[in-house]
Structures are given as C-alpha cells and as structure tokens.
Amino acid sequence: MALSLLRPRTPSSYHSDLSNLISKVDRPCLHAALLGFKHPHSGKILEFSCPPPEDFAEVLDELRRVTPTSDGSDGFIK
C-alpha cells in the first residue's frame, strides 16, 4: 500500500514515523501468504503458503498497530 494512501487514515503524529519505517525497506513489499491454482493436467488444486520475510513482517506489524480501520477494528491492514 502506498504511503499516500495511509496518510488520510492515520493521525498526523504518525506520518513521520510511517515514512521512517517504510524508508528502512529497500525493496518492494509485496507478498502472497497463500497461492493456489488448478493443475492444468491433473486438475488437482495446488496451494503453496509461505510466511512473509522478517523485514516485511515487521513493517506490516507496525502498520497494523498505527492505522485505524473504518469499522473501528485494530488495524487498517489485514
């Protein structure tokens, strides 16, 4: 998620913290916890799962902590 999308959802006091946090990651943060598809020959459903890398997980945990949701739950990012 782009930082510009987080700013309207977070208190202004967090903006510099979010910028600092995100600037520590020197690569794109894109991760699929679960991927699945139907095998083209057997028709079997295949699923692959993998936890996020440690640096990605740390950023995600922090974003969950500081970003409110529209429904009032703990974090904007699921």
Backbone as numpy.savetxt, mean C-alpha at the origin, in Angstrom:
# Nx Ny Nz CAx CAy CAz Cx Cy Cz
-0.07 4.43 -4.21 -0.92 5.60 -4.21 -0.03 6.83 -4.21
-0.37 7.76 -5.00 0.42 8.99 -5.10 0.24 9.83 -3.85
1.33 10.44 -3.44 1.29 11.30 -2.25 0.24 12.39 -2.41
0.06 12.90 -3.61 -0.93 13.95 -3.84 -2.34 13.48 -3.53
-2.60 12.19 -3.63 -3.92 11.66 -3.29 -4.08 11.50 -1.79
-2.99 11.34 -1.07 -3.06 11.18 0.38 -3.25 12.50 1.10
-2.70 13.57 0.57 -2.73 14.86 1.28 -4.14 15.32 1.65
-5.14 15.23 0.77 -6.47 15.68 1.18 -7.07 14.82 2.30
-6.57 13.63 2.50 -7.13 12.70 3.48 -6.37 12.69 4.80
-5.31 13.43 4.89 -4.49 13.41 6.10 -4.41 14.80 6.71
-4.26 14.85 8.03 -4.07 16.15 8.67 -2.81 16.82 8.13
-2.83 18.13 7.99 -1.68 18.83 7.41 -0.41 18.61 8.23
-0.55 18.31 9.51 0.64 18.06 10.34 1.39 16.81 9.90
0.76 15.93 9.14 1.41 14.70 8.68 2.08 14.85 7.31
1.83 15.92 6.59 2.31 16.03 5.21 3.82 15.90 5.09
4.58 16.59 5.93 6.04 16.48 5.83 6.50 15.09 6.25
5.83 14.49 7.25 6.18 13.13 7.66 5.95 12.14 6.52
4.84 12.30 5.81 4.55 11.41 4.69 5.57 11.59 3.57
5.92 12.82 3.28 6.93 13.08 2.24 8.26 12.45 2.62
8.65 12.61 3.86 9.92 12.01 4.32 9.87 10.50 4.25
8.77 9.92 4.68 8.62 8.46 4.67 8.71 7.92 3.25
7.97 8.51 2.34 7.93 8.02 0.97 9.25 8.27 0.26
9.93 9.35 0.59 11.21 9.64 -0.07 12.30 8.65 0.32
12.11 7.89 1.39 13.10 6.89 1.81 13.11 5.67 0.89
12.03 5.47 0.17 11.92 4.31 -0.71 12.38 4.74 -2.10
13.43 4.10 -2.60 14.02 4.54 -3.87 13.57 3.71 -5.06
12.39 3.14 -4.96 11.86 2.34 -6.05 10.34 2.43 -6.02
9.66 2.02 -7.08 8.20 2.01 -7.05 7.69 1.04 -5.99
6.63 1.42 -5.33 6.01 0.54 -4.32 4.75 -0.06 -4.92
4.92 -1.16 -5.58 3.80 -1.88 -6.17 3.96 -3.34 -5.80
2.93 -3.91 -5.19 3.03 -5.29 -4.73 1.66 -5.95 -4.83
1.64 -7.17 -5.30 0.42 -7.98 -5.30 0.61 -9.08 -4.27
-0.17 -9.04 -3.22 -0.07 -10.06 -2.17 -0.53 -11.41 -2.70
-1.47 -11.39 -3.63 -2.01 -12.63 -4.19 -2.27 -12.44 -5.68
-1.76 -13.37 -6.47 -2.03 -13.41 -7.91 -2.63 -14.76 -8.24
-3.55 -14.77 -9.15 -4.14 -16.04 -9.55 -4.58 -16.00 -11.00
-4.60 -17.17 -11.60 -5.08 -17.28 -12.97 -5.44 -18.73 -13.26
-6.18 -18.91 -14.32 -6.58 -20.24 -14.76 -5.53 -20.75 -15.74
-4.97 -21.92 -15.47 -3.94 -22.49 -16.34 -4.55 -22.74 -17.72
-3.88 -22.31 -18.79 -4.46 -22.40 -20.13 -4.68 -23.83 -20.63
-3.90 -24.80 -20.14 -4.06 -26.17 -20.63 -4.87 -27.04 -19.68
-4.58 -26.97 -18.39 -5.27 -27.84 -17.44 -6.58 -27.25 -16.94
-6.72 -25.92 -17.02 -7.91 -25.27 -16.50 -7.87 -25.10 -14.98
-6.82 -25.59 -14.36 -6.68 -25.49 -12.90 -6.43 -24.03 -12.50
-7.07 -23.61 -11.41 -6.84 -22.27 -10.87 -5.54 -22.30 -10.08
-4.62 -21.45 -10.46 -3.33 -21.35 -9.77 -3.28 -20.04 -9.01
-2.81 -20.09 -7.76 -2.67 -18.90 -6.95 -1.27 -18.84 -6.36
-0.72 -17.66 -6.34 0.61 -17.43 -5.79 0.52 -16.26 -4.82
1.09 -16.43 -3.65 1.07 -15.35 -2.68 2.48 -15.08 -2.16
2.69 -13.84 -1.75 4.00 -13.43 -1.26 3.81 -12.18 -0.40
4.41 -12.15 0.79 4.31 -10.93 1.59 5.12 -9.81 0.93
4.79 -8.58 1.25 5.54 -7.47 0.66 6.97 -7.42 1.20
7.89 -6.82 0.45 9.24 -6.61 0.95 9.20 -5.76 2.23
10.22 -5.90 3.05 10.23 -5.24 4.35 10.08 -3.72 4.25
10.80 -3.08 3.32 10.70 -1.62 3.22 9.30 -1.19 2.78
8.70 -1.94 1.89 7.34 -1.66 1.43 6.36 -1.83 2.58
6.51 -2.90 3.36 5.62 -3.16 4.49 5.70 -2.05 5.53
6.90 -1.55 5.78 7.07 -0.46 6.75 6.35 0.80 6.29
6.49 1.15 5.02 5.80 2.33 4.49 4.29 2.11 4.56
3.83 0.96 4.17 2.40 0.67 4.19 1.84 0.73 5.60
2.55 0.18 6.58 2.10 0.24 7.97 1.98 1.68 8.45
2.95 2.49 8.10 2.92 3.90 8.51 1.77 4.64 7.83
1.54 4.38 6.55 0.43 5.01 5.85 -0.91 4.59 6.45
-1.02 3.34 6.81 -2.26 2.87 7.45 -2.48 3.58 8.79
-1.40 3.86 9.48 -1.51 4.48 10.80 -1.97 5.94 10.71
-1.52 6.67 9.70 -1.77 8.11 9.67 -2.88 8.55 8.73
-3.43 7.67 7.93 -4.44 8.10 6.97 -5.82 7.62 7.37
-6.72 8.53 7.67 -8.08 8.13 8.05 -8.89 7.69 6.83
-9.95 6.95 7.09 -10.83 6.52 6.00 -12.11 7.33 6.03
-12.82 7.29 4.94 -14.08 8.02 4.87 -15.14 7.39 5.77
-15.01 6.10 6.07 -15.99 5.45 6.94 -15.57 5.46 8.41
-14.46 6.14 8.72 -14.03 6.25 10.10 -13.19 5.09 10.60
-12.89 4.12 9.75 -12.05 3.01 10.20 -10.61 3.47 10.31
-9.75 2.59 10.79 -8.39 2.97 11.17 -7.50 3.48 10.05
-7.57 2.92 8.88 -6.63 3.33 7.84 -7.28 3.46 6.49
-6.80 4.41 5.72 -7.31 4.60 4.36 -6.86 3.48 3.45
-5.66 2.99 3.70 -5.08 1.98 2.83 -5.33 0.61 3.43
-5.93 -0.27 2.68 -6.27 -1.62 3.17 -5.15 -2.58 2.91
